Amino acid sequence: MNLLVLATGGTIGSAPKGTGLDTDAAQTPLLLQMYRRQYGEHARFTVRQLCTVLSENIEDSFYETLCAALCAPETARFDGVIVLHGTDTLPYTAALCAMACRQLCVPVCFVSSAYVLTDPRQNGLLNLRAAVRYIEAGGAGFAVPFHNTGDTTELHLATRLLEADPFTDCFSSAASAPLAVLCGDEIRFSASPQLPTQEELRIPLRACSEAPLCLQKKIALISCFPGMAPKADALSADYAAALLWGYHSGTAPQKALADFAAQMRAQNRAVYLAPVKRAAEQYASTNALLACGVRPMYALTAPSALARLKIAYNQSAVSPEALAEEVLYYEEVPASV
């Protein structure tokens, strides 16, 4: 099996330096050496070191570079792609790449580690093994394998991955529905009706844009909290829209955000709210915000909502508002059944 490895840095590509941890390009060869010692030579890895950056420091140019590498003609020559990435912003990168590169015919796995490779607590090697086994088993689409401490190794649909728990460093899927699990050394695919099937994931989708990803227009992600008072004038002119990340009930502070929405509307900039539940009855606070022009984004994680807006406002095939309402890569989470 022939695999393309795109290394970007992150903890899996870092080492102790001085009094802290920082990126080190020598860690990617170390990871592959560890893999061969543990699992043998059955997989051939072709490595491209795209950058060496801690994922908390990535900017839009990083996404442009990574998506260009994923969509390069040479990718089709491989059985699959493995992206080595940091954990801090892993859900944001995975969601954006899945949507922006949804036309790919090869599976893509995002592999990370909770600790550097020289730390006995590292799980990067096991996460890499899960990625390889997923691709060997015929797994399709964009997936994120991650082994939580004392738990099985789960593979998450890229657009359903939640941010890690800051106290346990564990990852999970929205609605607790992973795409697959690694049991022993075997992949078991989920049969959950909440997820796309492997057959669906094998069908490449039409590209959102014929042009390479270029993120000139920015989206402000604003997390809601009691007493907030955002101001539209605080956003520079290159921000085309704002995404309000509300509470789990689909609610957000009504008065402050109605004022903010009015300020944004006066500047011809849109405001979105996520996650909003698909329900017959919304809370009065949510209804009030929707009535003043805030656009709902249903059943999405914050990383997927942000990714969809980044793509929508940086393409010209359709209006941004129209694309912002489309499901781009299975990101909407169905109600539990």
C-alpha positions in Angstrom: 0.0 0.0 0.0 1.3 3.4 -1.1 0.5 6.3 1.2 1.3 10.0 0.9 2.2 11.7 4.3 1.8 15.4 4.5 3.6 16.6 7.6 2.7 20.0 9.1 4.1 20.1 12.6 2.0 20.0 15.7 2.7 17.9 18.8 3.3 14.8 16.7 6.0 16.8 14.9 7.5 18.4 18.0 10.2 17.7 20.6 11.5 19.1 23.9 13.5 22.2 23.3 14.9 24.2 26.2 12.1 24.7 28.7 9.2 23.9 26.3 8.1 22.0 23.3 8.5 23.2 19.7 8.3 21.8 16.2 11.1 19.6 14.9 11.2 18.2 11.4 13.2 15.2 12.6 10.1 13.8 14.3 8.3 12.7 11.1 11.1 10.3 10.2 11.1 9.1 13.8 7.4 8.4 13.7 7.8 6.3 10.5 10.8 4.4 12.0 8.6 3.6 15.1 5.9 2.4 12.9 8.1 0.1 10.9 9.6 -1.4 14.0 6.2 -2.0 15.5 4.2 -3.0 12.4 6.6 -4.0 9.6 7.2 -2.7 6.1 3.8 -3.4 4.5 3.0 0.3 4.0 5.2 2.6 1.9 5.2 6.2 3.0 6.1 9.1 0.7 6.7 12.2 2.9 6.1 15.8 2.0 7.0 18.2 4.8 4.6 21.1 4.1 5.6 23.2 7.1 6.6 22.9 10.8 4.1 24.9 12.8 2.2 24.5 16.1 -1.4 24.2 15.1 -2.5 27.0 17.4 -0.5 29.3 15.2 -1.9 28.3 11.8 -3.5 31.0 9.6 -5.6 30.9 6.4 -2.5 30.6 4.3 -1.9 27.2 6.0 -5.3 26.0 4.8 -4.6 27.2 1.3 -1.2 25.3 1.2 -2.7 22.1 2.7 -5.7 22.0 0.4 -3.5 22.6 -2.6 -1.3 19.7 -1.6 -4.4 17.4 -1.1 -5.8 18.4 -4.5 -2.5 18.1 -6.4 -2.6 15.7 -9.4 -0.1 13.4 -7.7 -2.5 12.5 -4.9 -4.4 10.2 -7.2 -1.4 8.0 -7.5 -1.6 7.0 -3.8 -4.0 4.6 -1.9 -4.5 7.3 0.7 -3.2 10.4 2.4 -2.2 10.9 6.0 -2.0 14.5 7.3 0.2 14.9 10.4 -1.3 17.7 12.4 -1.5 19.2 15.9 -4.5 18.6 18.2 -5.4 22.1 19.2 -7.0 23.1 15.9 -7.5 19.6 14.5 -11.3 19.8 14.1 -11.0 23.1 12.2 -8.5 21.8 9.7 -10.3 18.4 9.3 -13.6 20.1 8.6 -12.3 22.7 6.2 -10.3 20.2 4.2 -13.2 17.7 4.0 -15.4 20.4 2.5 -12.9 22.2 0.3 -11.4 19.0 -1.1 -14.6 16.9 -1.1 -14.0 15.9 -4.8 -11.0 13.7 -3.8 -11.3 10.0 -4.7 -8.7 8.8 -2.1 -9.2 8.6 1.7 -7.6 11.2 3.9 -6.8 10.6 7.6 -5.7 13.3 10.0 -3.2 11.9 12.5 -2.1 13.6 15.7 -0.7 12.8 19.1 -1.5 14.0 22.6 2.1 14.0 23.6 5.5 14.2 21.8 6.8 10.9 20.4 9.5 10.6 23.0 6.9 10.7 25.8 5.7 7.2 26.9 2.1 8.6 26.9 2.2 9.4 23.2 -0.6 8.0 21.1 0.6 9.2 17.7 1.9 5.7 16.8 -1.4 4.1 17.5 -3.3 6.8 15.7 -1.1 6.3 12.7 -1.8 2.6 12.8 -5.5 3.2 13.0 -5.2 5.4 9.9 -3.3 2.8 7.9 -5.7 0.0 8.9 -8.7 2.2 8.0 -7.3 2.8 4.5 -6.3 -0.9 4.2 -9.8 -1.9 5.1 -11.3 0.2 2.3 -12.3 3.1 4.5 -13.3 6.2 2.5 -13.6 9.9 2.9 -12.1 12.2 5.5 -11.5 10.6 8.9 -9.7 11.4 12.1 -8.4 8.5 14.2 -7.7 9.2 17.9 -7.0 6.9 20.8 -8.3 8.2 24.1 -6.5 7.1 27.3 -7.8 3.7 28.4 -10.3 3.6 25.6 -10.7 2.1 22.1 -9.3 4.0 19.1 -12.1 5.7 17.3 -12.2 7.2 13.8 -14.3 10.3 13.5 -15.9 11.8 10.4 -13.9 14.9 9.8 -16.9 17.3 9.9 -18.3 15.8 13.1 -15.2 16.0 15.3 -15.6 18.0 18.4 -12.7 19.9 20.1 -10.8 17.9 22.7 -11.8 18.0 26.3 -9.2 20.4 27.8 -8.9 18.3 31.0 -8.6 14.8 29.5 -7.3 15.7 26.0 -9.9 13.2 24.7 -11.6 13.7 21.4 -15.2 12.6 20.5 -17.7 12.8 17.7 -20.9 14.9 17.7 -23.8 12.8 19.0 -21.1 10.3 20.2 -21.2 8.5 16.8 -17.8 7.7 15.5 -17.3 6.5 11.9 -15.4 3.4 12.9 -13.4 1.9 15.7 -10.1 0.0 15.8 -10.6 -3.2 17.8 -7.4 -5.1 18.3 -5.9 -4.5 14.9 -9.2 -4.7 13.0 -11.4 -1.9 11.7 -15.1 -2.1 12.5 -17.2 0.4 10.5 -20.2 2.0 12.1 -23.7 1.1 11.0 -25.3 4.1 12.7 -28.1 5.8 10.6 -26.7 9.1 11.9 -23.6 8.7 9.6 -23.0 8.4 5.9 -22.2 4.9 4.7 -18.8 3.9 3.4 -20.5 3.5 0.0 -21.6 7.2 0.2 -18.2 8.3 1.3 -16.6 6.6 -1.7 -18.5 8.8 -4.1 -16.5 12.0 -4.7 -18.6 15.2 -4.6 -18.6 18.1 -7.0 -15.9 20.6 -6.0 -17.3 23.7 -4.3 -15.2 25.9 -6.6 -13.1 25.3 -9.7 -10.4 27.7 -8.4 -7.9 26.8 -5.8 -8.9 27.7 -2.2 -8.1 31.3 -1.5 -9.3 32.7 1.8 -9.2 36.4 1.3 -12.4 37.1 3.1 -12.5 36.3 6.8 -15.2 35.0 9.1 -15.3 36.1 12.8 -16.1 33.3 15.2 -17.6 34.8 18.3 -18.3 32.5 21.3 -21.3 33.5 23.4 -21.0 34.2 27.1 -23.0 36.1 29.7 -22.5 39.9 29.5 -21.0 39.9 26.1 -21.2 43.1 24.0 -19.6 42.6 20.6 -19.2 45.6 18.3 -19.2 45.4 14.5 -16.7 48.3 14.3 -14.1 46.0 16.0 -14.0 43.8 12.9 -11.7 45.0 10.1 -13.1 45.4 6.5 -11.8 42.0 5.4 -14.3 40.2 7.7 -17.3 39.4 5.5 -19.5 37.8 8.2 -19.6 36.8 11.8 -20.5 33.4 13.2 -22.1 33.4 16.7 -21.2 30.2 18.6 -24.2 29.9 20.9 -25.2 27.7 23.7 -26.2 24.0 23.4 -29.9 24.9 23.3 -29.5 27.0 20.2 -29.7 30.2 22.2 -27.6 33.3 22.6 -27.7 36.6 24.5 -30.7 38.3 22.8 -30.2 42.0 23.4 -26.4 42.3 22.9 -26.5 40.2 19.7 -29.6 41.9 18.3 -27.7 45.2 18.6 -24.6 43.6 17.0 -26.7 42.1 14.1 -28.1 45.6 13.4 -24.6 47.1 13.3 -23.4 44.3 11.0 -26.5 44.7 8.7 -25.7 48.4 8.4 -22.3 47.5 7.1 -23.7 44.9 4.7 -22.2 42.0 6.6 -24.1 38.9 7.6 -24.4 37.3 11.0 -24.9 33.6 11.5 -25.9 31.5 14.6 -24.9 27.9 15.3 -25.8 25.4 16.4 -29.5 25.9 15.9 -31.8 22.9 16.5 -34.2 21.8 13.9 -37.3 22.0 16.1 -40.9 23.1 15.8 -40.5 25.5 18.6 -37.4 27.7 19.3 -36.7 29.7 22.4 -38.0 33.2 22.4 -34.4 34.5 22.4 -33.5 32.5 19.3 -36.6 33.6 17.5 -35.8 37.2 18.3 -32.4 36.9 16.8 -33.7 35.2 13.7 -36.3 37.9 13.3 -33.7 40.6 13.2 -31.7 38.9 10.4 -29.4 36.5 12.1 -29.1 33.4 9.9 -29.4 30.0 11.5 -27.0 27.2 10.9 -28.6 23.9 11.9 -27.0 21.0 13.7 -23.4 21.9 13.2 -20.2 21.8 15.3 -18.4 25.2 15.6 -15.5 24.0 13.3 -17.8 22.8 10.6 -20.0 25.9 10.7 -16.9 28.1 10.4 -15.5 25.9 7.6 -18.7 26.2 5.6 -18.8 29.9 5.9 -15.1 30.3 5.0 -15.8 28.3 1.8 -19.1 30.1 1.1 -17.6 33.6 1.3 -14.5 32.7 -0.8 -16.1 31.4 -4.0 -18.1 33.0 -6.8 -20.1 30.1 -8.3 -23.2 31.0 -6.2 -24.1 33.6 -3.6 -22.3 33.2 -0.2 -25.7 33.1 1.5 -26.9 30.3 -0.7 -23.9 28.1 -0.2 -23.9 28.8 3.6 -27.2 26.9 3.7 -25.9 23.8 1.8 -24.6 20.7 3.4 -21.0 20.4 2.0 -19.7 17.2 3.6 -22.2 15.4 5.8 -21.6 17.9 8.5 -25.2 18.3 9.8 -25.8 16.0 12.7 -29.2 14.2 12.5 -31.3 14.0 15.6 -30.8 10.8 17.7 -32.9 7.9 16.6 
